[in-house]
């Protein structure tokens, strides 16, 4: 199984889109849980790391741990 590399502030695409229609998410918190914010409407959702890794489709933009 391929290990997906992601970091805080990266823009990722999930397997299923958000109800607002957008499928781009920004990672805003990482730890045991990962919090992502919808790029379209700004709503944030928290996932356990293992569940997030399953639902992640691909990393669209690598922004790394730079300032916003």
C-alpha positions as CSV (number, residue, x, y, z in Angstrom):
1,X,0.0,0.0,0.0
2,X,1.3,3.4,-0.9
3,X,2.0,5.8,1.9
4,X,0.7,9.3,1.2
5,X,2.9,12.2,2.3
6,X,1.1,15.3,3.5
7,X,1.9,18.2,5.8
8,X,0.2,21.1,7.4
9,X,-1.1,23.8,5.0
10,X,-1.1,21.4,2.0
11,X,-4.2,21.4,-0.2
12,X,-5.6,17.9,-0.7
13,X,-8.3,16.2,-2.6
14,X,-10.6,13.7,-0.8
15,X,-12.4,10.7,-2.3
16,X,-15.8,12.3,-1.7
17,X,-16.6,16.0,-2.2
18,X,-18.0,18.3,0.5
19,X,-21.8,19.0,0.4
20,X,-21.0,22.5,-0.8
21,X,-19.6,20.9,-4.0
22,X,-15.9,21.7,-3.4
23,X,-13.3,18.8,-3.2
24,X,-10.3,20.8,-2.1
25,X,-9.3,20.9,1.6
26,X,-6.5,22.6,3.4
27,X,-4.8,20.8,6.3
28,X,-4.9,23.2,9.3
29,X,-4.0,20.9,12.2
30,X,-2.0,17.7,12.5
31,X,-1.5,15.3,15.4
32,X,-3.3,12.2,16.4
33,X,-6.3,13.8,14.6
34,X,-6.1,15.8,11.4
35,X,-8.3,18.9,10.9
36,X,-9.0,20.1,7.4
37,X,-10.8,23.2,6.2
38,X,-13.0,23.2,3.0
39,X,-11.5,25.7,0.5
40,X,-15.0,26.4,-0.8
41,X,-17.1,27.3,2.3
42,X,-14.5,27.4,5.1
43,X,-16.1,24.7,7.3
44,X,-13.6,22.5,9.2
45,X,-13.8,18.8,9.9
46,X,-11.6,16.6,12.1
47,X,-10.6,13.0,11.2
48,X,-8.5,10.5,13.1
49,X,-5.2,10.1,11.2
50,X,-6.0,6.6,10.0
51,X,-9.4,7.5,8.7
52,X,-8.0,10.6,7.0
53,X,-5.3,8.5,5.2
54,X,-8.0,6.2,3.9
55,X,-10.2,9.0,2.6
56,X,-7.3,11.0,1.0
57,X,-7.2,10.8,-2.8
58,X,-4.1,12.9,-3.5
59,X,-2.1,16.0,-2.5
60,X,-2.9,18.8,-4.9
61,X,-0.5,21.5,-3.6
62,X,2.5,21.1,-1.3
63,X,2.7,24.2,0.8
64,X,4.5,22.6,3.7
65,X,4.8,24.2,7.2
66,X,5.3,27.7,6.0
67,X,3.4,30.7,7.3
68,X,0.0,31.5,5.9
